Amino acid sequence: MSLHRLASVTMGVPNVAETRSYYTDFGLTEESDGWLSTVDGGRQLRILDAPSRRLIGLTVGADSPDDIDQIAHNLNGLGISFDRTATSISATEQATGLRAVVDVQTRITQTHVEPTPYNGPGRLERKTCRAPGILRENPVRPRKLGHAVIGSTDHAVTQRFFTHGLGFKVSDEVKGLAAFLRCSTDHHNVLVQQAPVSFLHHTSWQLDDVDDIGRGAARMLEADPDRHVWGLGRHHAGSNFFWYLKDPAGNFSEYYSDMDSIVDDQLWTPEVFEGAKGLFSWGPPPPPSFLAPDDLGALMSGVHSAV
């Protein structure tokens, strides 16, 4: 695949300082230029002032200028205007208004982490010692940005922009409602879902394992129990462990680990799920506010009043 990662996202919120503070608590590192960074992915989150919360834009990494040429050809075919240089191209997705940039970038290399030893029936990976997960004292820090989930008033138009325009591939779909799209070997880097208003549902950040998900969530909830949204559980589509929290602007943020990896497109068969069947394999049922965030009405009113 010539595209190789979701490099960064830019979110707009009405309370920048408060939201930035949340994401430093979440484990991101604040840089001198205002960006927030991960261990392996570098500068991956920018937070800007906006009247209401939204995804302003995202950046995707590509391998070569030839990829930029191909995307320009694709966007021309869709009748979508764009700006480009020799090594980057940017265009606005019509239904959501987000600005997508594809940029020639070096691929990131993630340092190999030895698997956490877990005991099981007939399998003693950890002998005569306590589990590493309960002995860790280091702060939890996300390794990289995994994906962003966006609500679109026309998910088919938004999906076509990412697939036919930018070159994302479909991993799985929820019939008539949503699509899991990838620009890397991760199961999904963007999830587009039908919604009554365009908004940012959540961003997702990779941790080493399920123990770090628990440790990270526990620390966030010790500071403010109202941050809890949904977890711990394991998704069906993507297969990853998850725990969702909520930032002060109302965006959800997900800790995840153990995501499906699609290294050979020919060996992966996308599924089409009915309703919420693909949402989770086990865990507590999702709260209503996860499926329809509490501030959707306010977001809709804000859009309507601005028209």
C-alpha angles and dihedrals in degrees: 000000000000092000109069113176151358096254102186147339131216116209127190120216136166092230106049101166094047093046093047089052089053092055093050087053086049089060106265119131119236113228127208092253092055097258120127117226141202129216097257105013100053119206103012109146129054121179119201134179115267135158091246136007116281145138105263097182150326138214126220125198120232131185105230147359087261087069089055090052091052093049090049088053091048094049091047088055090053093047092243118145119226145176120230148175128189091277106027143040131192134191139167118244106229103218099045102025092227119147114230121199124191111197133181104247139163113259115252119242116214116211112244112254118202110244114260108252112242125181121227141162106311091353119097107179091156115046127188095345139089122264113276090228092069094045098053116111101168117110116263111251124181114242096210146337108272108183149332126225118210133187114224131190087219109027093179091059092046092047091051090052091055098040106032094028109037100020103248117156128227114244100174138341140211104222111262093342117065147001132209106219129188136201093176138030090283113106090247139359097174128029115194117198133180112255139164090243134020112256145139110265099182149324121224128215128197123237128183098254147334092281090061090048088057094044093048095047092045091054093048092049094047087061094045124358090196089072090077118108112154138341179208097354147113123249122226098213103058092009093231129147111244147188121181126208132176128237123217092263092056099257117133120232122199131207109206142174138175098036120180111261121211106201096158117041091198092062096051121084114195116226128214111218127201116234114318095338093115094047102091141356098200140352135077114324113267113264117243089249090063093057094039112018115225094243097054091105091052091047090051092048091050092052093047094048090052094053 
